[in-house]
Amino acid sequence: MIDLKNSISHIITKVSSVPLLSGPIVKIGSKILPPPFLRNDMEFKYGVWQGTSTIKGSDGRYLGEDNAIPAFYCETIPTEYHLCKFGDSRDGKQYNMTALHDMMRIWPALMTLIDRYRNYYRQVFDIRYDHLTTADLYIFSKLLVASTAYLIRNHKFEYKHEYVPVEFTSQTKLVAGVFMIGRTMIERGDDHFNDSEPAKANLLYEYADKHHILISPRDKGYACAGSIRKIKELIDVMIRGRESETSSTIQEDVLSTVDETYRSAFDYGLIALQLELTIKYAEAITLEALLSDETQSLSADPKQRISDHLANNYSCEFLDLDSISRHKSKLKLLTGKLEIDLPEPTIRFEKGVSFQDFYFNYLEQIRILAFDLQNRINTLLDIDPLKTLSLKKVNKRLNIVPKDIFNLFIKSR
């Protein structure tokens, strides 16, 4: 069944790349394979950004623009590209001028919308200080993305007719870059990621530029369209809020939607974030076990196949024990702030315990927790619960042990 789905998606992707056929093919394909935002495992399988990236806003553009995933749900949309001349790491890359023009038309309204959510974030988390920290920014940006996802998943808008207000889809496009800065800091275990001092817009922009976060992860020839000044303005509004005297025009029904749904949207976002952090921590624990395999319980061939898989899917600077330890410390900083627990293995990987036994036991722990968190989300959204969640799907989500080696593990048990 999975191979059939993969074949169908491959065919749809190939045919939909032809401009004249893309619209009809995407519509037909979406009926055969519903897009992620209509599935009851979206948060587990895709996360809130990727899962909603193929939705269209009222401007007719995809929420994920050129990075919408899976791409076969996206028909061709006329887009004008220009070469970057910002004087930073993006120079010479192409950027989406069409999306930039659309964004600039409603920029003041977007800053007002983000500020409204920021006030609610401070209220919900009882934040007494004036300027948000980098840890705050990561959580806040994830909740902003989740708030749009909640409105989509909870059918607040008629997405089939592109009625998701452009203010919400554009807000997600903007703040995605901010949570990517935080994500990179967490992965690197960077000291800049903390909850003890105010974040600084200049520093965060420079960090993003240095680590090429403003360049498309899918195609290195494309980059973020925002000017340096506008990127810093966005980050500064998220950190400090808007100046009260700054005027903007924003639809009252948009602000009313925020006021009416922010609590449920934040509840949804926090469960989705816990699910994501659970997966990230499980990845770190499993990598740590593999890199410190003193028991030599893995034979040469599976170990090499796993190493090759990791080299193709993880940054080399992340594949050492010190880096993983720093990464784990930042995950614990977040979960401590959110007052949630991370899943520690009930069986330690030590002498006398094979990697397979350790891994399957830990995978089952993650499976149970992920299944529970996804169904808590589904209850909140009033959608069908998951009936099951297989170890194979959890293994695929962790993306550490390749499918063929995992199947060998199962046969050898």
N, C-alpha and C positions, 0 to 999 in steps of 0.2 A: 504493500500500500504506500509506504514511504517512497519507494523507487518510482511508483507511478506518479505521485505528486511531484517529485523532482523532475520527471520527464515532461510533465505538463507545464511546469513553471519554466523549464528551459525553452520549450517551444514558444510559449507566450513571450518570453524575453526576446527571442530572436525575431519573431514576427512583429512585435510591437515597436521594434527599432525602426521600422519603415514608417515615415511620417503619415502617409495617407491611410495606413492600416491601424495605426497605434490606438486611436480612439475606440473603434468598434472592438478590437481585439482585447483591450484592457477591460472593457465592460463585460465581454463574454467570459474572459478569464477570471474576473472577480466573482462571477456567479459560480464557477466551478471550484475555485479556491478562494474563499472569503479572505479579504485583507486582514492583517493582524489586529486592527482595532475592532474587529467584529468577532474575535475569537476569545474563548474563555481562559486561555493561558497566555495572553499577550504580555502581561507584566513579567512572568517567569521567562518566557522564551525570547522576548525582544527588548523589554524595558519600556518606559513610558515615552521616551523620545523616538527611538526607532519604530516602536509599535504604532505611533500616530503620524509618522513622517510622510505617509502617502495620502493623508487627508488633504482636501483642498479648502482654502479659505474663501471668503466671499469675493476676494480679488481674483479667483480662478487659478491661483498658484499653489503648488504643493508646499506643505508645511516644511518639509525637509529640503526643498529646492533641489539642487543637483545631488544632494546626499540622501535623498529619499530612498528608503529600503523597505521591502524588496523592490528593485527598480522596475520589475515587470508590471507593477500596478500603476505605473506612471506613463501617461500618453505624452507625446511631444508637445511642448508649449513654447511658442516663439520667445526667444530670449536674446538680448543683445549683450555681448561681452566686450570689455575693454581691457587693456593691459594695465597692470598696477604700476603706479609711479608715486608710491607713498614714502619712499626713502627708508624702507625696512626690509625684512626678509621676504616680503611678498613681491618685491619689484620684479617685473618681467613675467609674473603669473597673470592669468586671466581672472577677471572678476565679473560678477553678474550685475551689469549696469541696470537692467530692467528691474530686478528686485530692489536694488539700491534706490532708484527713483521712487518706487512704490513706498518704500520704508520712510523716505524723507518727507513724503507728503503728510504722513501721520505721526511724525517723530514726537512733537509735543504731547499728543494724546497718549502715546506709548509710555513716555516718561511719567505722565500722570497715573496711568494704569499700574505701572511697576511700583510707584510710590504708594499707591493705595494698598497694594498687596504687602509692601514693606511694613506699613503701619500695622497691618493685621499680623504679620509675622512677629513683630516685636511684642504685640499684645498677647498672642497665643503662648509665646515662649517667655513671657514676663521679662523682657530685656530692658534693663534700666539705663544702660549706657547708650550714648548717642550714635557712635559709629560702629558698624558691624565688623566682625573679625573675618579672617579668611575662612574659618570653619563655618561661621554664620553664612557667608556668601555661598559656599557650596550647598549647604542645606536649603537656603532661600532660593537659589537658582533651580535646584531640583524640584522644589515645591511649586515654583512658577511653571515649570514645564509640566509637572503633574497636574496642576490646576486646569490647564488647557486640555490635557488628556482626560481628566475627570469629566469635563463638560462634553467631550466627544463620546467617551465611553458610556456616560449616563444619558445619552441621547437628548441633551439639552437643546441641540440644534439639529436641523434637518440636513445632515451632512451629504445626503444623496443629491441635493440640489445646491451644494456649495454655500450653505448658509451659516457656516462657522464664521463669526465676525472676524474680519481681518485683524482687528486689534489683538485678539487672542493668539491667532496663528503667528502674527508678526512678533509678538512678545516672546513666544517660544524660540523663534529664529534668533532673536537678539541674545537671550540669556543662555542659549546652548553653549556659546563660546565661553561664558563665565564658568559654567560648571565643568567645562573641559579643562580650563586652567586649574581648577581645584582638583579634578581627577588626576591630572599629570603630577601635581604636587603630592598627592596621596600615594600614587604609584612609586614616585621617587623617594618618598619619605622625607620630603623637603622641610627644613626648619621654618620656611616662610608660611607653611600651613600650620596655624595655631589658633587658639581661642583666648589668647592672653593680651593681644594688642590690636588696635584698629588696623584694618586693611588699608592699603594705599593704592589709588588708581594707577599712578605712574609706575609703581613697582610691578603691579599685576600686568599692565600692558607690556612692559619690558620683558617680563618673564614669558609671556605668551609669544612675543617676537623671538626671543632667544631659543625657545624650545619648539618653534615652528607650529604652534597651536593654531595660528591664523591661516594655515595652509590646509587645503582639503585632505582628509585622511584617505579618501578614495582615489583621488587623482591629483598628484603633486603639481600638475600644471595649472591648478585653480586655487583661488584664495578668497578669504573674507573680503567683502566689498567695502566695509566701513573705513572711513578715514581715521587716522590716529586720534584726532580731536574728538570724534563721535564715540569711538571705542572708550576713551577715557571718561567722557561725559556719562555714558551708560553705567560704567563701573562705579563712578562717583555717586550717581543717583542711588544705586543699590547700596552703597556704603553709608551715605549721609542723608539720603532723601532729597526731595526737591526743595528749592527755595519757595517759600509760601507765596511770594509775589509773582512768581512765574505763571503766566496765563497759558491756557490751552483749551482747545475745543475737543470734547470727547462725548460720545453719545451717552445720555443718561442711562439708557437701558444696559449699556456695557458695565457701568459702575454698579448699577442695581444687581446685575448678575454676580459681580464680585461679592457684594455685601451679603447676598442671599446664600451663596454657595461656598465661601472661603473655608468655613469650618469643615464641611464634609470633604472638600477638595484637599485640604491639608491632611485630614485623617487618611484619605486615600493615598496621598503622596508619601506620608510617613510609613505606611505599611509597605508600599512599593519600594521605598528607600531601604527599609529593613531587609526586604527580599534581596535587593541588589547587593547590600553590604554582606549579607550571609553568603552569597555566591562568591564575592570577592575574597572574603576571609577563607572560605573553603578552598579556593584556588591557591591562596598563599600557604595554607597548612599543607596541602598536597604537594606543592612545589618544594616546600621545606623538607618534607619527608623524602622526596625523590633525591634531592641534592645532598641529603645527609644519610644516604642509604649505607650505613656501616654493616648491615647484616648481609649485604650482597645477595638479597633474596630474589632479585630480578636477574634472569639470564641475559647474556650479552645481546641477543637479537632484539627482544622486546625493549630493553633499556636503550639501545641505539635508536630504535624506531620512535620511542617517546622523545628522546633527545632531539631528533631531527624535527619532530612535530613542534616541539617547544621553540626551537630555533626559528621556525617559519611563522610562529604565531605570537611570540613574546619578544620584547626588546632585550638584547643581550645584557644590557646594564641592570635588568631586573632579575637575571638568572644567577644570583649568588646569595648566600645566606644572610649577609649583612644588609643587602638591599631589601630582602623579604622581611627581615626583622623591622627595619625602619617603616616599611609599608604597613605592616601589621600594627605598629604603634599608632599610625595615623588613623587607621580604621577603628582602633580602640578609643582614640580621642573622640571620634565622631559618635560612636555608640555610647560612650560615657556621657556625652552631652545630651544625647537623645534618650538616655536611660533604657537602653535595650541590651540584651545579651548576645554575644557571638557564640557560635557552636564550636566548642572544644571537643576533640575526639575522645570518645569513651574508652578506646583502646589505643595505647601509645605504640608508636612504631619503634620497636626496640628489639634487642636480641631475642630470638625465639618467635618473633612475629613476622610473617611474610608481608611484603608490600601488598599483595592481593588481599590478604585478610584485613589488614589495616584499611585499605582503600574501600573495600566493599562495606565494611562496618561504618566507616565515616560517610560514605555515599548514602547509605540508608538513613543516617541521621539527617543529612541535608535534604533527602527526599521527603521525609516526614515533615520537616520544618517548612520547606518550600511549598509543599502541598497544602499545609495549614494556612500559610500566609496568602497564597493565591486564592484560596477559598474564602478567606476573610475579606479580601478585595472583592471577590465576586458577590458575596453577601451584601457588601456596602453598595455595589453597583446594581444589585437586584438582577443578576444574570445567572445563567446555569452554572452550578458548581462543577469543578473537575471531578470526574468519577475515579480517575486514577492518575498516577504520575510514575512512569517507569524509571528504573535505574539507568536505562540507556539514555533517556532524555536528560537526566541530571548529568550524566557523564558527558554528553554532548554539550550541555550548557557550560560545564566547567572548562571544556576544551583543553584538557591536559593529556589524557590518555586517548590516542586515536581509536577510531571505531574498530578497526581490524584487531588491534591489540586487546581492546576491551572484550571483544567476542572470544578471543583466545582465553582471556581470564575466566570468562563465564564457563567455557568448556572444561577448563582445568579444575574447577571447584568441586 
